[in-house]
């Protein structure tokens, strides 16, 4: 049961890195400091006050950077590979008492894949917002994503199944909005 819980925490936190890179890491670090989550011995450094402070500063700077239209699109696209690596690191860090081979296999497939999925959802939302509103709505979308990243990160630690369900619902919502906008744009094209 603990193994399944570790996997669910890893997947849900990794998916959240797709929205914001540093918020899930910050929450993981903080939750480790207060004893809510156990980290693998190789990743105990994540649960130190120095790392928590560095992640806090990084999360504030990242959140602020996403409030600038067009920069948010560039930042989201450029950060995707790093988000995948962060997703793998997060998943590996919560896999306690597991063989390194299995840990890294699950971390790469589930953690990296979840982070990529979250990043695709975020990048699609920002690209659609920029295309339809000229970037006017992007700061509001960024604020929403930052809040969602924080809430989903907390949920990922406390009740990871609910965090995964919420992430899936957000993904479905973004896909539906994207398809609706795309159909509307195609209908307006002159034949």
Short mmCIF file of the C-alpha atoms (twelve columns), coordinates in Angstrom:
data_MODEL
# 
_entry.id   MODEL 
# 
loop_
_atom_site.group_PDB 
_atom_site.id 
_atom_site.type_symbol 
_atom_site.label_atom_id 
_atom_site.label_alt_id 
_atom_site.label_comp_id 
_atom_site.label_asym_id 
_atom_site.label_seq_id 
_atom_site.Cartn_x 
_atom_site.Cartn_y 
_atom_site.Cartn_z 
_atom_site.pdbx_PDB_model_num 
ATOM 1   C CA . UNK A 1   0.000   0.000  0.000   1 
ATOM 2   C CA . UNK A 2   2.859   2.391  0.788   1 
ATOM 3   C CA . UNK A 3   4.363   1.710  -2.633  1 
ATOM 4   C CA . UNK A 4   1.106   2.607  -4.372  1 
ATOM 5   C CA . UNK A 5   0.795   5.768  -2.273  1 
ATOM 6   C CA . UNK A 6   4.376   6.767  -3.179  1 
ATOM 7   C CA . UNK A 7   3.660   6.224  -6.866  1 
ATOM 8   C CA . UNK A 8   0.446   8.275  -6.719  1 
ATOM 9   C CA . UNK A 9   2.187   11.114 -4.867  1 
ATOM 10  C CA . UNK A 10  5.004   11.056 -7.420  1 
ATOM 11  C CA . UNK A 11  2.649   11.078 -10.414 1 
ATOM 12  C CA . UNK A 12  0.397   13.837 -9.102  1 
ATOM 13  C CA . UNK A 13  3.254   16.099 -7.967  1 
ATOM 14  C CA . UNK A 14  5.055   15.504 -11.258 1 
ATOM 15  C CA . UNK A 15  1.971   16.442 -13.271 1 
ATOM 16  C CA . UNK A 16  1.774   19.659 -11.264 1 
ATOM 17  C CA . UNK A 17  5.307   20.622 -12.338 1 
ATOM 18  C CA . UNK A 18  3.807   21.096 -15.796 1 
ATOM 19  C CA . UNK A 19  2.000   24.168 -14.467 1 
ATOM 20  C CA . UNK A 20  4.844   25.541 -12.339 1 
ATOM 21  C CA . UNK A 21  8.300   24.065 -11.976 1 
ATOM 22  C CA . UNK A 22  9.199   25.208 -8.479  1 
ATOM 23  C CA . UNK A 23  5.885   25.208 -6.579  1 
ATOM 24  C CA . UNK A 24  5.568   21.391 -6.369  1 
ATOM 25  C CA . UNK A 25  9.222   21.103 -5.348  1 
ATOM 26  C CA . UNK A 26  8.662   23.801 -2.712  1 
ATOM 27  C CA . UNK A 27  5.608   22.001 -1.327  1 
ATOM 28  C CA . UNK A 28  7.486   18.671 -1.324  1 
ATOM 29  C CA . UNK A 29  10.364  20.288 0.554   1 
ATOM 30  C CA . UNK A 30  8.049   21.938 3.078   1 
ATOM 31  C CA . UNK A 31  5.990   18.791 3.626   1 
ATOM 32  C CA . UNK A 32  9.182   16.841 4.181   1 
ATOM 33  C CA . UNK A 33  10.342  19.385 6.750   1 
ATOM 34  C CA . UNK A 34  7.129   19.024 8.762   1 
ATOM 35  C CA . UNK A 35  7.127   15.237 8.434   1 
ATOM 36  C CA . UNK A 36  4.134   14.810 6.128   1 
ATOM 37  C CA . UNK A 37  6.114   12.953 3.480   1 
ATOM 38  C CA . UNK A 38  9.113   10.667 3.692   1 
ATOM 39  C CA . UNK A 39  11.858  11.163 1.142   1 
ATOM 40  C CA . UNK A 40  14.196  8.509  -0.161  1 
ATOM 41  C CA . UNK A 41  17.573  8.747  1.654   1 
ATOM 42  C CA . UNK A 42  19.281  9.789  -1.601  1 
ATOM 43  C CA . UNK A 43  16.931  12.767 -1.839  1 
ATOM 44  C CA . UNK A 44  16.865  13.848 1.811   1 
ATOM 45  C CA . UNK A 45  18.565  17.094 0.734   1 
ATOM 46  C CA . UNK A 46  15.201  18.243 -0.696  1 
ATOM 47  C CA . UNK A 47  13.854  18.384 2.858   1 
ATOM 48  C CA . UNK A 48  16.409  20.871 4.183   1 
ATOM 49  C CA . UNK A 49  15.817  24.490 5.145   1 
ATOM 50  C CA . UNK A 50  18.421  25.741 2.655   1 
ATOM 51  C CA . UNK A 51  16.702  24.001 -0.261  1 
ATOM 52  C CA . UNK A 52  13.290  25.163 0.987   1 
ATOM 53  C CA . UNK A 53  14.526  28.785 1.026   1 
ATOM 54  C CA . UNK A 54  16.038  28.481 -2.462  1 
ATOM 55  C CA . UNK A 55  12.858  26.894 -3.831  1 
ATOM 56  C CA . UNK A 56  10.737  29.614 -2.219  1 
ATOM 57  C CA . UNK A 57  12.726  32.338 -3.980  1 
ATOM 58  C CA . UNK A 58  12.661  30.423 -7.262  1 
ATOM 59  C CA . UNK A 59  8.884   29.874 -6.992  1 
ATOM 60  C CA . UNK A 60  8.247   33.579 -6.385  1 
ATOM 61  C CA . UNK A 61  10.434  34.606 -9.348  1 
ATOM 62  C CA . UNK A 62  8.892   31.985 -11.640 1 
ATOM 63  C CA . UNK A 63  5.355   32.989 -10.674 1 
ATOM 64  C CA . UNK A 64  6.145   36.656 -11.322 1 
ATOM 65  C CA . UNK A 65  7.714   35.890 -14.720 1 
ATOM 66  C CA . UNK A 66  4.551   34.126 -15.885 1 
ATOM 67  C CA . UNK A 67  2.542   37.345 -15.478 1 
ATOM 68  C CA . UNK A 68  4.097   38.861 -18.612 1 
ATOM 69  C CA . UNK A 69  2.340   37.934 -21.874 1 
ATOM 70  C CA . UNK A 70  4.516   36.305 -24.536 1 
ATOM 71  C CA . UNK A 71  7.292   35.786 -21.963 1 
ATOM 72  C CA . UNK A 72  5.008   33.219 -20.327 1 
ATOM 73  C CA . UNK A 73  4.761   31.318 -23.637 1 
ATOM 74  C CA . UNK A 74  8.512   31.387 -24.122 1 
ATOM 75  C CA . UNK A 75  9.183   30.405 -20.515 1 
ATOM 76  C CA . UNK A 76  6.639   27.566 -20.651 1 
ATOM 77  C CA . UNK A 77  8.126   26.103 -23.823 1 
ATOM 78  C CA . UNK A 78  11.752  26.522 -22.772 1 
ATOM 79  C CA . UNK A 79  11.114  25.036 -19.331 1 
ATOM 80  C CA . UNK A 80  9.395   21.868 -20.593 1 
ATOM 81  C CA . UNK A 81  12.559  19.705 -20.597 1 
ATOM 82  C CA . UNK A 82  13.448  20.927 -17.104 1 
ATOM 83  C CA . UNK A 83  9.898   20.221 -15.925 1 
ATOM 84  C CA . UNK A 84  10.245  16.644 -17.199 1 
ATOM 85  C CA . UNK A 85  13.493  16.247 -15.258 1 
ATOM 86  C CA . UNK A 86  11.849  17.746 -12.161 1 
ATOM 87  C CA . UNK A 87  8.967   15.302 -12.529 1 
ATOM 88  C CA . UNK A 88  11.411  12.405 -12.662 1 
ATOM 89  C CA . UNK A 89  13.285  13.751 -9.615  1 
ATOM 90  C CA . UNK A 90  10.084  14.214 -7.611  1 
ATOM 91  C CA . UNK A 91  8.850   10.720 -8.380  1 
ATOM 92  C CA . UNK A 92  12.213  9.153  -7.539  1 
ATOM 93  C CA . UNK A 93  12.454  11.156 -4.316  1 
ATOM 94  C CA . UNK A 94  9.226   9.738  -2.851  1 
ATOM 95  C CA . UNK A 95  9.983   6.118  -3.774  1 
ATOM 96  C CA . UNK A 96  11.197  4.839  -0.420  1 
ATOM 97  C CA . UNK A 97  12.663  1.337  0.021   1 
ATOM 98  C CA . UNK A 98  12.600  0.359  -3.629  1 
ATOM 99  C CA . UNK A 99  15.324  -0.948 -5.899  1 
ATOM 100 C CA . UNK A 100 17.119  1.814  -7.850  1 
ATOM 101 C CA . UNK A 101 16.270  0.140  -11.174 1 
ATOM 102 C CA . UNK A 102 12.537  0.098  -10.459 1 
ATOM 103 C CA . UNK A 103 12.647  3.565  -8.902  1 
ATOM 104 C CA . UNK A 104 14.219  5.178  -11.952 1 
ATOM 105 C CA . UNK A 105 12.108  3.196  -14.410 1 
ATOM 106 C CA . UNK A 106 8.936   4.447  -12.713 1 
ATOM 107 C CA . UNK A 107 10.389  7.938  -12.302 1 
ATOM 108 C CA . UNK A 108 11.233  8.246  -15.995 1 
ATOM 109 C CA . UNK A 109 7.997   6.784  -17.320 1 
ATOM 110 C CA . UNK A 110 5.447   7.994  -14.788 1 
ATOM 111 C CA . UNK A 111 7.117   11.098 -13.367 1 
ATOM 112 C CA . UNK A 112 8.554   12.404 -16.629 1 
ATOM 113 C CA . UNK A 113 5.410   11.500 -18.560 1 
ATOM 114 C CA . UNK A 114 3.140   13.207 -16.031 1 
ATOM 115 C CA . UNK A 115 5.267   16.356 -16.059 1 
ATOM 116 C CA . UNK A 116 5.210   16.395 -19.864 1 
ATOM 117 C CA . UNK A 117 1.417   16.034 -19.810 1 
ATOM 118 C CA . UNK A 118 1.061   18.920 -17.377 1 
ATOM 119 C CA . UNK A 119 3.394   21.064 -19.459 1 
ATOM 120 C CA . UNK A 120 1.453   20.349 -22.655 1 
ATOM 121 C CA . UNK A 121 -1.808  21.367 -20.946 1 
ATOM 122 C CA . UNK A 122 -0.248  24.584 -19.626 1 
ATOM 123 C CA . UNK A 123 1.467   25.488 -22.906 1 
ATOM 124 C CA . UNK A 124 -1.731  24.815 -24.860 1 
ATOM 125 C CA . UNK A 125 -3.741  27.034 -22.527 1 
ATOM 126 C CA . UNK A 126 -1.217  29.875 -22.809 1 
ATOM 127 C CA . UNK A 127 -0.921  29.572 -26.591 1 
ATOM 128 C CA . UNK A 128 -4.711  29.607 -26.947 1 
ATOM 129 C CA . UNK A 129 -4.999  32.582 -24.620 1 
ATOM 130 C CA . UNK A 130 -2.329  34.501 -26.510 1 
ATOM 131 C CA . UNK A 131 -3.873  33.690 -29.896 1 
ATOM 132 C CA . UNK A 132 -7.414  34.653 -28.919 1 
ATOM 133 C CA . UNK A 133 -6.838  37.621 -26.601 1 
ATOM 134 C CA . UNK A 134 -3.445  38.900 -27.702 1 
ATOM 135 C CA . UNK A 135 -2.070  38.000 -24.286 1 
ATOM 136 C CA . UNK A 136 -4.571  40.108 -22.324 1 
ATOM 137 C CA . UNK A 137 -5.918  37.094 -20.387 1 
ATOM 138 C CA . UNK A 138 -2.487  35.499 -19.829 1 
ATOM 139 C CA . UNK A 139 -1.807  37.149 -16.434 1 
ATOM 140 C CA . UNK A 140 -5.159  35.875 -15.141 1 
ATOM 141 C CA . UNK A 141 -4.431  32.431 -16.547 1 
ATOM 142 C CA . UNK A 142 -1.004  32.538 -14.903 1 
ATOM 143 C CA . UNK A 143 -2.512  33.457 -11.555 1 
ATOM 144 C CA . UNK A 144 -5.016  30.611 -11.904 1 
ATOM 145 C CA . UNK A 145 -2.245  28.159 -12.809 1 
ATOM 146 C CA . UNK A 146 -0.109  29.235 -9.858  1 
ATOM 147 C CA . UNK A 147 -3.011  28.722 -7.469  1 
ATOM 148 C CA . UNK A 148 -3.855  25.367 -9.066  1 
ATOM 149 C CA . UNK A 149 -0.192  24.294 -8.851  1 
ATOM 150 C CA . UNK A 150 -0.114  25.092 -5.131  1 
ATOM 151 C CA . UNK A 151 -3.459  23.465 -4.335  1 
ATOM 152 C CA . UNK A 152 -2.704  20.371 -6.434  1 
ATOM 153 C CA . UNK A 153 0.706   20.079 -4.796  1 
ATOM 154 C CA . UNK A 154 -0.867  20.044 -1.328  1 
ATOM 155 C CA . UNK A 155 -3.551  17.612 -2.507  1 
ATOM 156 C CA . UNK A 156 -0.838  15.428 -4.038  1 
ATOM 157 C CA . UNK A 157 0.687   14.934 -0.613  1 
ATOM 158 C CA . UNK A 158 -2.561  14.607 1.359   1 
ATOM 159 C CA . UNK A 159 -4.885  12.806 -1.093  1 
ATOM 160 C CA . UNK A 160 -3.044  12.051 -4.337  1 
ATOM 161 C CA . UNK A 161 -5.986  10.288 -5.981  1 
ATOM 162 C CA . UNK A 162 -8.083  13.467 -5.804  1 
ATOM 163 C CA . UNK A 163 -5.162  15.489 -7.195  1 
ATOM 164 C CA . UNK A 164 -4.925  13.139 -10.182 1 
ATOM 165 C CA . UNK A 165 -8.686  13.365 -10.797 1 
ATOM 166 C CA . UNK A 166 -8.570  17.189 -10.644 1 
ATOM 167 C CA . UNK A 167 -5.619  17.230 -13.057 1 
ATOM 168 C CA . UNK A 168 -7.531  14.985 -15.500 1 
ATOM 169 C CA . UNK A 169 -10.588 17.264 -15.272 1 
ATOM 170 C CA . UNK A 170 -8.424  20.335 -15.968 1 
ATOM 171 C CA . UNK A 171 -6.884  18.563 -18.953 1 
ATOM 172 C CA . UNK A 172 -10.318 17.700 -20.361 1 
ATOM 173 C CA . UNK A 173 -11.473 21.294 -19.854 1 
ATOM 174 C CA . UNK A 174 -8.425  22.752 -21.638 1 
ATOM 175 C CA . UNK A 175 -8.808  20.312 -24.552 1 
ATOM 176 C CA . UNK A 176 -12.505 21.178 -24.940 1 
ATOM 177 C CA . UNK A 177 -11.824 24.919 -24.877 1 
ATOM 178 C CA . UNK A 178 -8.948  24.517 -27.345 1 
ATOM 179 C CA . UNK A 179 -11.128 22.496 -29.741 1 
ATOM 180 C CA . UNK A 180 -13.969 25.007 -29.478 1 
ATOM 181 C CA . UNK A 181 -11.615 27.914 -30.191 1 
ATOM 182 C CA . UNK A 182 -9.994  26.054 -33.071 1 
ATOM 183 C CA . UNK A 183 -13.381 25.232 -34.647 1 
ATOM 184 C CA . UNK A 184 -14.399 28.874 -34.289 1 
ATOM 185 C CA . UNK A 185 -11.200 30.057 -35.939 1 
ATOM 186 C CA . UNK A 186 -11.564 27.571 -38.813 1 
ATOM 187 C CA . UNK A 187 -15.191 28.622 -39.359 1 
ATOM 188 C CA . UNK A 188 -14.159 32.292 -39.688 1 
ATOM 189 C CA . UNK A 189 -11.589 31.586 -42.432 1 
ATOM 190 C CA . UNK A 190 -12.624 32.725 -45.906 1 
ATOM 191 C CA . UNK A 191 -13.118 29.811 -48.288 1 
# 
